[in-house]
Amino acid sequence: MRIFVPSYGRHDCATTIELIPESLIVVPESQASDYIKNWGERVVVVADEKDGSPTKKKNAILDLMDQGELAWIIDDDLINVKNIQTNRLLKSEEILETLENHWNVMQEMGAGFGGFNTTDDFIRCEEFRPFSLYKISYSCFCVRKTHIKHDERLKRVDDIDFFLQVVHQGILPFRDNRYFFKFHWNDEKKKEQITQKGGIDGGHEQHTESTEILIKKWGDCVRMKNGRVTGVKVPIKAC
C-alpha cells in the first residue's frame, strides 16, 4: 500500500508527513532540494511541467502508479483524524492502521474509489453509519489506477469531477463514515484567519470558472447551494 502526499511550497510544514511517517511526499523538481533536506528518501520528484495545479499534480501521481494499483492520495495539511463514534483523536499508528484496513476492504470488494466522512458532526453522520456507497470523499481518498484522469481545466472542484467519472464508469466507491480527516481548509473555527503557508495559488475567479465547467459537463449530477458546489446528487443513476 502506497500513500502519496502532493505538496507545494511546504517543505517545512507538511503536517501529513509527520502524522503518517510511511507516506511519500510528491513535489516539483524546482522545490526538491528543500524537501529532501527535511524528508530525504521519502521525497518523490515530478517534473515542473507536471505540477502547478492540483489536477496536474494528481495526474502526475497517477502516472507514478501501476495500472490497477490501489493507493492513497492525501493532502499535505492534515491536522488530525477523529473516530466520530467515540469522539477520540487517533494516534499516528492508528491513522496508518485505519488506512490499511480501508485499503484491504477496497481490495477485497473490488472498489476503485474510497475515503472517509466529510463532516464530524455526529448528528449529521447518523444516517450514514457506518459505511456508504456512492458517497464522495475529499482530500483523503484511495483510488485505483484506470484510464480515468483528472480534468486539468479545473483548478477547483476537481475531486467532484473525478468522482463522477468513476461512478459513471461503473466503478464502485466505498466510504467509511466512522472517521473524519481534518485538514486546514475545513477547519471551520479558523477559516477566517487562516493564512497557511504554501499550496498552489487560486481564488474566487478560478473557483467560478471551474464551477461553470463542472456544471456544463455534469449538469444535474452536481449539487449546488447558494451558487456554490456542495457535492453530488445521489443516487447517481437518477442524474
N, C-alpha and C positions, 0 to 999 in steps of 0.2 A: 504494500500500500504506500503510495507516494502522496505527499502533501505539498502543494505548490502555493507559495505566498507571493503574489505580484506586488512589487514595491517600486516607488519612485520618490527620490529626494528625502528618504527617511532612513539613511544608513545608521543613524544613532538613536532612532526612536521607533523602530518597527516592533511594536509590542507583541504581535502574534508570534514572532520568532522566539521571544523569551518565554511565552506561555506554552508553546509547543516545540520543544527542543528538537524533535525529529523532522521538522518541516524544512523545506528548501525555499530560499528566497530568490525570486526571479527579477533581475534588474537589467537596465540598458547598459551597453558596453561603456558608454561615456561616464557612467557612475560606478562602474565595477570596482575600481581600486578603493574607493571609500567604503563600500560594503564589505569587501574582502578583509579590510583591516579589522572589522568588528566580527565578521561571521565566517571567515575562512572558507573551508570547503563546502559549506552549506549554500554558497552563492552560485546561482545558475545565471549565466550571462546570455542575453539575446542581443542581436544587432539593433542599433539605434532606430533603423528604419522599421523595425517590427514593434517599436514602442511608441509612446506619445499620446495614446488614448487608452481607456480601459478595454475597449473592444479589440484593438490591435494587440494589446498585451495578453489578453485571454486567448486569442487565436495563436499567439506565439507559444503559449503554454500547451495548447492542444497539439501544436507541431512537435513538442517535446515528448508527447505521449505515443505509445504504441497503439495501433489500431485495435479497438476492443478493450483497451485498458480502462480501468475504473480508478479515478484519482480525485483527490480533494483540491479545490481552489478556494483559498481563504484570504480575505482582505488583510492588509498588514497592520491594521489598527484595532485589533481585538482588545477589549477591556477585561471581560470576564465571561464565564459560562455559568448559567444557573439551571439547576434542576427545579422546574416550576412547581412540581408536585410537593417537594419538600422545602422549597424556598431556600435552598442551600447552594452556595457557590462551589464549583468543582475545583479541586486541586489540579495542578499541571498533569500529573499522571492519570487522573480521572478523565481529563479532557481527551487525552490520547485514547484511552480505553473506550470512551463514547464514540469517537470517530471510527475506531476499529470495529466496534460492534455494528455500527450502522453500515459500514463498508461491507462487512460479512453478510448481513441480511440482504443488501442490494445484490451482491454476487449470487446468493442462493436463489433469489426470486427473479433474477434477470433484469432488474431495474436499470435505467440509464440516466436518471437524474434524481438526486436526493438532497435532503438537508434538514433543517430544524425550524422551530416555530419562529414567527416573525413578530411576536409580542410576548412579554412575560406577565401580561395581565391575566391573573388566574381565572377570573370570571369569563373573559373572552375565550380562554383556552378550553373551557369545559366541553363545548360541543365537539371539539376536535380530538379529545383524548382517546387513546394515547397516540394513534397514528392516523395519517391521512394519505389518500391517493389523490392525485391531481390538485395538489396544493403547491404553490411556488415557495421558494426559499431565496434569500438574498445574502450576499457577502460571504457566506459559508455554504458551499454546495459541492456535492460529489457528482461527477459527470463521467459518462463512458464515451470514449472517443469513437465517433462515427464520421459520416461525411458532413455533419452539421457544423457550421461555423457561426461566429458572432458577426452580426451585420455592422461593418465598420463605418457605415454612415451615421450610426448612432453614437453620440458622445455621452448620452444618459439613457436611462430605462432599457439598457441593452439586455439585462438579465431577464426581463419580461419577454422580450423578443425571442431570446434563446429558448426559454421555457416553452413558449408557444410552438416554436419549431419542433421541439422534442415531442410534445404530446400529439401534435398533428401528424407526426411520422409514426404514431402508434407505439412509441417508446414509453414504458411505464415509469412514472415518477413515484417516489416514496419519501414521506416526511415524518420524522419523529417529533411529535408535539410536546414531548416531556422536557425538552431543553431549549434554552434561548441563548444564542451567541450575541453578546452585546458589543457593538463597535462604537467608535467615537461619533459616527454620523447619526446613530439612532439613540444617542444619549439625550433624551428629551429634556432633562433638567438643565443641560448645559448648552443646548443648541444655539442659544442667542449669543453666548460669549466664547464659543469655541473658535480659536484661531490656530488650527492644527498645522504643524509644520509638514511640508512635503505634499505628496499627492500630485495628480495631474490637474492643471487648472481647468476651470469651467464655471459656468454661471447660468443665470436666468435665460439668456439668449440660446445657449446650447440646449438647455432643458426644453425650451419651447420648440426649437427646430426638431429635436429628437422625438418629442411627443407627436408632432404633426406627421412625421414619417411613420411612427408606430401605428397611429390611428388609420392612416391611409393603407397601411399594409394589412392590419388585422381587424379593423372595424369594430363590430360589437363584441369581439372577444376581449377587448380591453375595458377594464372597469375605470370609470372616471368619477371624481368628486371635486366640486368647486374648481373645475378646469384643470385638475391635476390627475395624473395617472396614479391609481392606488392598487393596481393588481390586475388579475384576470378573472373573468366570469366563469363560474362553474355551474353545471357540468360543462366540460369542454364541448361535448357533442352538440350542445344547444347553440353554439356560435355559428 
